[in-house]
Amino acid sequence: MGDSGYARRVNGNLLVAHHPMVHVHPETGERALFVSPGFVSHILGVTPRESRALLQLLYEQLTRPEYTVRFRWEPGSVAFWDNRATAHLAPNDVDHLEVERRLHRVTLIGDVPVGPDGHESQLISGKSFAADHRVAVSA
């Protein structure tokens, strides 16, 4: 499989940012938690112990069966989700299947997360991604 350049861009570019834990979805106005086990290291404004306990509680809630969806892939399936309001994990129980899977990742450069108080995410270090390719579409 060819290198799309994604791994090259991500590896070696440690992004550090301060994000609101609760952000306002820019399309719906709904509030959503903005935490991810793979990206959040701690919560500002509380002790390290409190931070670990709060994050553990939130991560346990994220994976409760009543809050999850399992997509059943079939030939030709396409799935989209909104990372501004969804936590997602790749399943770890499909590696034993002897089927070819072809995945194409599309990431959109989107909105800067904003908390209910109006404070925006702040990039502390690293280089944020910019669009590499612009694609024109016609109706």
Backbone hydrogen bonds, N-H to C=O, Kabsch-Sander energy under -0.5 kcal/mol:
donor,donor_aa,acceptor,acceptor_aa,energy
4,S,2,G,-0.6
9,R,5,G,-2.0
10,V,6,Y,-2.2
11,N,7,A,-2.8
13,N,10,V,-1.9
15,L,13,N,-0.7
16,V,125,S,-2.4
18,H,122,Q,-2.5
19,H,17,A,-0.6
23,H,21,M,-0.5
23,H,32,A,-2.7
24,V,114,V,-2.9
25,H,23,H,-0.6
25,H,30,E,-3.4
29,G,25,H,-2.3
32,A,23,H,-2.3
34,F,21,M,-3.5
39,F,36,S,-1.8
40,V,36,S,-2.9
46,V,43,I,-0.8
51,S,47,T,-2.8
52,R,48,P,-2.5
53,A,49,R,-2.3
54,L,50,E,-2.8
55,L,51,S,-2.6
56,Q,52,R,-2.4
57,L,53,A,-2.2
58,L,54,L,-2.5
59,Y,55,L,-2.9
60,E,56,Q,-2.2
61,Q,57,L,-1.8
62,L,58,L,-2.1
63,T,59,Y,-1.1
64,R,61,Q,-1.4
67,Y,64,R,-2.5
68,T,65,P,-1.5
71,F,69,V,-0.6
73,W,71,F,-0.8
77,S,74,E,-2.6
83,N,81,W,-0.8
85,A,82,D,-2.2
86,T,82,D,-0.6
97,L,94,V,-1.4
99,V,97,L,-1.1
103,L,101,R,-0.5
110,G,108,L,-0.6
115,G,119,H,-2.9
118,G,115,G,-2.2
121,S,113,P,-2.3
122,Q,18,H,-2.5
124,I,16,V,-3.3
124,I,122,Q,-0.5
125,S,16,V,-1.9
128,S,126,G,-0.5
